[in-house]
Amino acid sequence: MSFDKPTRNLLAKIVTRCRDRLASDITEQLQSTHGLHPDGTILDVARTEDDRRQMAEAEQRKAEAEDRLRSTDLALQAERLARMAAEQSAIIAGAVEAQTQVAARLAYAAGAQGGTR
């Protein structure tokens, strides 16, 4: 099938306009939906829904990890405080025992002196 020159020119114009329209539509979709621009820049605000969901999940995991670290820190602090309290209790118990022994010796010494008089 052969077309005359005016028909071929008209078809060429239609094909060019269709190609330009498709290129502008695809460019618009890439810019508005995906944030991809002809100059190569990529906009962060144009994330896909899947990317947004993944980012939200990652933020949630990060917050949970930070909470675990904080609770671990609190548990370590509580353990250290309990250890210090136990050590101080042992020191106080030792001091009380020493005072009791001194008091007993003094009482014995006083009793021994009183009994020999």
Summary of the structure (lengths in Angstrom):
residues: 117
radius of gyration: 43.9
end to end distance: 148.4
largest distance: 150.6
contacts: 222
relative contact order: 0.04
helix: 86%
strand: 2%
